[in-house]
Amino acid sequence: MHSQQVMICNKLGLHARAATKLAQLSQKFSAKITLELEDKTADASSIMALMLLAGAQGKTVNITTEGEDAQQALSEICQLISDKFDESE
């Protein structure tokens, strides 16, 4: 199991487009990927679950990956979030 905290730094936070990108990336891996924000947990492959986290700009999420490709999944997801979901602000 691998885990890392990362801050959401894009202006709109974990909104629909960002949640879709994150879910699509998560679905490429066989690892189980979970995001935690405050007292809420979400399966990273579920767009709706991610949006319900209400991850606003400046919030820190804890990402946990477990499984065969867990390290690569964690690395790529952290990179996507750090790159502001490839959005131009």
Secondary structure, 3 states (H helix, E strand, C coil): CEEEEEECCCCCCCCHHHHHHHHHHHCCCCCEEEEEECCEEEECCCHHHHHHCCCCCCCEEEEEEECCCHHHHHHHHHHHHHCHHHCCC
